[in-house]
Amino acid sequence: MAMKAIVTGAGGFIGSHIVDSCLAKGVDVVATVHEKTSNLDHAKGKIKIVEIDVADKEKIEKLIASEKPDYIFHYAAQSFVMPSWADPEKTVNSNIKGTLNILEAVRKNNLNPVIILACSSAAYGLNYPDEIPIKESKEFRPSSPYAVSKAATDYLGFAYWRAYGLRIIRLRIFNTIGPRKTGSAIADWSQQVAEIEKGKRKELSVGSIESTVDFTDIKDHVDAVWALSEKGKWGEAYNICSGTGRKMKDVLDSITRLAKVPVKVVQDPSRIRPGDDPIFVGDNTKLRSLGWKPKVAFEDTLKETLNWWRSRQ
């Protein structure tokens, strides 16, 4: 009998790739979606898609009770900083209440799935120079409602492992990139370059390019999730990161070099986010100790991302 996974937030960037990896491993998939489903178009007919808001306690409990999954990959979330300031209540409901509903449903039904909780490096918040690269032991100093909600998700995971012995792994995700990603600098720049190539846009508009950021390819992220589900220590938190810092200016140069036409870059002050850390790089020693390591070359990730945006023009 095939194993079964519930993937929440399956219509999102990372969630949809987790769905693909489950199918590749012969795992049956129940994919929960909320609004967006286009990332799952290629998988329709192969998976069970359920329209549900994880903040709906009764529906989540009913779903988990009926499906009795072997895995829960919990990626459903309001996952952006700026919307969390515009509507902090929605962020709290989606991220904190949604996580609580899932953990409570597992507990009440006496189930014992492997639970992968998508937490975030945003919970680390303010960093001092001597704290780079960021280790899992670093104090949380969250600096947005989104970051606070992800810190709470993380702590809920720890509490439910400690109190009830649930098989929980907490992912502290740094910047994961690749095809299907939207809402990030690399995705935005790639989309703009694709539009410039098609004559739909004249110039590439950017915000700040002074920071140093840690990027992980989506394939490496997915590999890390499976390594953790098989070898991770229950209740523990693990950074999902490459451990390599890249200057955004250099990233921008790499993307424009891949363009098929000359690209004029202009800086737009409205795109600059106040409070961004100048250096945000993670330490992946703990994850590497399980035998995982990043395999995908950064340049290859940029090419794949750009080609995905070209295919959408």
VENUR-V954508 format. One record per residue. PHI is phi as a letter, one per 30 degrees, with the letter a starting at -180 (none if undefined). PSI is psi in whole degrees, 0 to 359 (none if undefined). BURIAL is I if it has 16 or more other C-alpha atoms within 10 Angstrom, else O. Layout:
PHI_PSI_BURIAL ; PHI_PSI_BURIAL
//
This chain:
none_132_O ; d_148_O ; d_158_O ; b_138_I ; b_138_I ; c_124_I ; c_109_I ; d_151_I ; i_31_I ; d_341_I ; d_353_I ; d_182_I ; e_295_I ; d_318_I ; e_319_I ; d_327_I ; d_327_I ; d_320_I ; e_312_I ; e_318_I ; d_324_I ; d_315_I ; d_319_I ; d_332_O ; c_4_O ; i_21_O ; c_129_I ; d_142_I ; b_129_I ; c_112_I ; c_117_I ; c_136_I ; b_156_I ; b_98_I ; i_295_O ; c_130_O ; b_355_I ; e_330_O ; d_351_I ; c_6_I ; e_320_O ; d_344_O ; c_357_O ; d_138_O ; j_340_O ; c_345_O ; b_163_I ; c_120_O ; c_128_I ; b_121_O ; d_116_O ; a_147_I ; c_123_I ; d_343_I ; d_351_I ; d_98_O ; e_311_I ; d_317_O ; d_320_O ; d_316_I ; d_318_I ; d_318_O ; d_311_I ; d_323_I ; d_322_I ; d_325_O ; d_332_O ; h_64_I ; d_154_I ; d_334_I ; b_144_I ; b_116_I ; c_104_I ; c_96_I ; c_356_I ; d_128_I ; a_159_I ; d_112_I ; c_25_I ; b_149_O ; d_309_I ; d_315_O ; d_334_O ; d_333_I ; d_323_O ; d_324_O ; b_74_O ; d_329_I ; d_317_O ; d_320_I ; d_316_I ; d_315_I ; d_314_I ; d_312_I ; d_316_I ; d_306_I ; d_320_I ; e_316_I ; d_316_I ; e_318_I ; d_319_I ; d_313_I ; d_321_I ; d_321_O ; d_320_I ; d_314_I ; d_312_O ; d_329_O ; c_7_O ; h_42_O ; c_163_O ; b_52_I ; d_162_I ; d_125_I ; c_115_I ; c_112_I ; c_119_I ; d_95_I ; c_195_I ; b_146_I ; d_344_I ; e_334_I ; d_332_I ; d_324_I ; i_228_I ; d_129_I ; b_142_I ; c_155_O ; e_323_O ; d_0_O ; c_6_O ; c_132_O ; d_152_I ; d_123_I ; c_161_I ; d_340_I ; d_354_O ; d_141_O ; d_142_O ; d_132_I ; b_64_O ; d_141_I ; b_24_I ; a_160_I ; e_324_I ; d_311_I ; d_321_I ; d_318_I ; d_324_I ; d_329_I ; d_320_I ; d_320_I ; e_314_I ; e_310_I ; d_324_O ; d_318_I ; e_315_I ; d_315_I ; d_319_O ; d_333_I ; d_314_I ; d_318_O ; d_323_O ; b_358_O ; i_20_O ; d_144_I ; d_79_I ; c_135_I ; c_131_I ; c_118_I ; c_122_I ; c_94_I ; d_125_I ; d_202_I ; d_109_I ; c_133_I ; b_161_I ; k_184_I ; e_143_I ; i_350_I ; d_136_I ; b_162_O ; i_7_O ; c_168_O ; d_312_I ; d_318_I ; d_316_I ; d_314_I ; d_320_I ; d_318_I ; d_316_I ; d_319_I ; d_316_I ; d_323_I ; d_324_I ; d_317_I ; d_328_I ; d_1_O ; i_15_O ; d_348_O ; b_150_O ; c_332_O ; b_161_I ; c_118_I ; c_127_I ; b_161_I ; c_226_O ; d_139_I ; b_23_I ; c_343_O ; d_164_O ; c_125_I ; b_151_I ; c_119_I ; c_140_I ; b_134_I ; d_146_I ; e_326_I ; d_319_I ; d_324_I ; d_311_I ; d_318_I ; e_321_I ; d_319_I ; d_316_I ; d_323_I ; d_319_I ; d_323_I ; d_335_I ; c_326_O ; b_351_O ; d_159_I ; c_123_O ; e_139_I ; i_347_I ; d_160_I ; c_141_I ; b_131_I ; d_132_I ; c_99_I ; a_163_I ; d_336_I ; i_5_I ; c_127_I ; c_135_I ; b_130_I ; d_132_O ; d_331_I ; d_318_O ; d_323_O ; d_316_I ; d_317_I ; d_319_O ; d_318_O ; d_317_I ; d_331_I ; d_331_O ; d_351_O ; d_149_I ; d_352_O ; b_161_O ; d_141_O ; b_125_I ; c_126_O ; c_131_O ; b_144_O ; c_131_O ; c_110_O ; e_332_O ; d_344_O ; d_354_O ; d_124_O ; c_123_O ; d_147_O ; i_1_O ; d_139_O ; d_135_O ; d_329_O ; b_124_I ; b_90_I ; b_136_I ; c_162_I ; c_120_I ; c_21_I ; e_319_I ; d_318_I ; d_319_I ; d_331_O ; d_345_O ; c_1_O ; j_0_O ; d_149_I ; a_153_I ; d_137_I ; c_334_O ; d_127_O ; d_139_O ; e_318_I ; d_323_O ; d_322_O ; d_316_I ; d_318_I ; d_315_I ; d_319_O ; d_314_I ; d_318_I ; d_325_O ; d_317_I ; d_324_I ; d_322_I ; d_344_O ; c_359_O ; d_none_O
//
